[in-house]
Amino acid sequence: MFAATAQRGHTLNGILLVALFAIAAHTISQTGLISGLGLSPLIIGILMGAIYGNTLHQHIPIEWHAGIHFSARRILRVAIVLYGFSITVQEIASIGWQGIVLAAAVVAAILTVGFYIGTKWLKMEPETALLTSAGSGICGAAAVLAMEPVTKAQSHQTAVAVATVVVFGTLAMFLYPLLDGMHFFQLSAEAKGLYFGSTIHEVAQVVGASSALSAQAQEYAVIEKMTRVLMIVPAILVVGWFMARRVSSSEAGKGSLTASIPWFAVGFLAVAAFNSFDLLPQEMVASIHQIDTFLLTMAMVALGMETQVNKMKQVGSSAFILAGILFLILMVGGYFLVKLLGI
């Protein structure tokens, strides 16, 4: 009994260590320069965790690692469920069927094309290809985190995928307003907002890029982005089923959809549906959102702590090449898709 109590204490110490890093990440993300770059606490958190994991991790008791692992897995699942408070069905309905079709088409196309190019052309591991594609096609770092459990990816694969979101999402945040200022985008205000929201990686990056647009266009951009966030659920279900089939087929069995259902994704959808009824005060929802962002940051810190540079080197430059290709597909293909839908 004493040993069990001591183990729980060590686990709690590991969780508290991760929480301290998450607090620091939130503080840093709110500073002028970092805030201006649109880098969320999640991104800062995984960078801090990775630096720590490759320098000072040997200076903590190995027993604390259970708390770090708990943060990267269990806390992550709770955070994904609470992420449902960020969206409502009413918001999605406000952009019309074109916006919903646009979001679904972008997510489906990027996941499919990204997996094919990554595994067939670039000879990447399926897990890394899927995580990189999810980061580009759905909602950046949050999508990478949500996909990590169903792909059963390792921490270094998750970290590399998040790194591609930082590079190309930040590039998009500055490039899109620049091109718009040069009148490259011949679109209406609503269409321009949907274009920004459907093709830029992170929510914060969409907000940053669309701030150069009209108020109406910015509203459409954010709602379209949150519609892509909701696509996490079907994407996780399909990817989970697909990965289960790959594993089971190699073992001469048949994939089971029931066995691969990630219930935290179902929880996310249930919370989003509940949030649509507007039963909770807005102040409470805002507080839940802040707590959720902190929990997601903890998960990112923990994943960073579990990431080793030598393992990241094994992935090589393939993830960044894939992310660059997907970035061009999003920017060019997304534009013509918006035109095709007649928005």
C-alpha positions, 0 to 999 in steps of 0.5 A: 500500500505504501508503494502504491501511495508513493507511486501516485505521489511520483505521478502527481509530481510529473503532472505538476511539472508539466503544469508548470511548463504549461503555465510558462507557455501561456505566459510566453504566448501572451508577450507582444512579439509571440502574440503578434506571430500568432503562436498559440500556447500549444506550439510554445508548449511543445517547443519548451517540452522538446527543449527540456526533454533533450537537455534536462530530463535526466535531472528528474526522477524516472518515476515522474515519467508516469505523470508525463505519460499521463498528461500526454495521453489521459489529459489529452483525451479530456481536453479533446472532449472539452474542445467541443465547447468551441463550436456550435451547430448554429455557427456552422449553419450560418455559412450555408451548405457551400461552407460545409461542403468546402470544409469537408472537401478540404479535409477529405482531399488533404488527408487522402492526397497527403497519405498517398504522397507521403507513403508512396512517393516520399516513403514515409511511415503511415503515422507520420504522413497521416499526422502531417496531413491532419495538421494541414487539412483540419486544424493544426496542432489540435488535429495532430493531437487528436489523431495521435491516439488512433494512429498510435504514433510515437511522440517524435512523429507527433512533434514533427507533424506539429513543427510543420504546422508552425512553419507553414501555418505561420507562412500562410498567416503572413502570405495570404494578407500580402497576396490579398493586398496585391489583389491576387484573390478575386473573391467576394468578402464572404468567399474570401473569408471562407477561403482563408478559413478553409485553407490556413492551419491553426485557428489563431493563424486564421484569426491573424490572417483574416484580421486584414479583411473586412469584419464580415469576411473575418467572421466567415473565416473563423466560422469556416475554420471551426467547421473544419474543427468539427471534421475531426470527428469523422476524420478520426473515425475513418482514420481509426478504422483504416489503421485498424484494417491495416493492422488486422489485414497484416495479421490475416483478420478483418478490421473492426470499426467498433474496436477502433472507435475513439470514444473521446471523439464521440465525447467531443461531438456530444459536447459540441451538440450540448453547447449548441443549446446554449444552456450554460452562461457565456462566462462559464463557456469562456472559462471552460475554453480557457481550461481546455486550452491549458489542458491541451498545452499540458498535453503538448508539453508532455509530448515534447518532453517525450520527444528525442531529437535523434528520433526526429532525425529518423523522420528526416525532411520528408514531413516538411516536404509533404507539408509544403506540397499540401500547403500549395495544394491548399492555397491553389486548390482551395482557391479554385474550389471556392470559385467552383462552388460559386460562393 
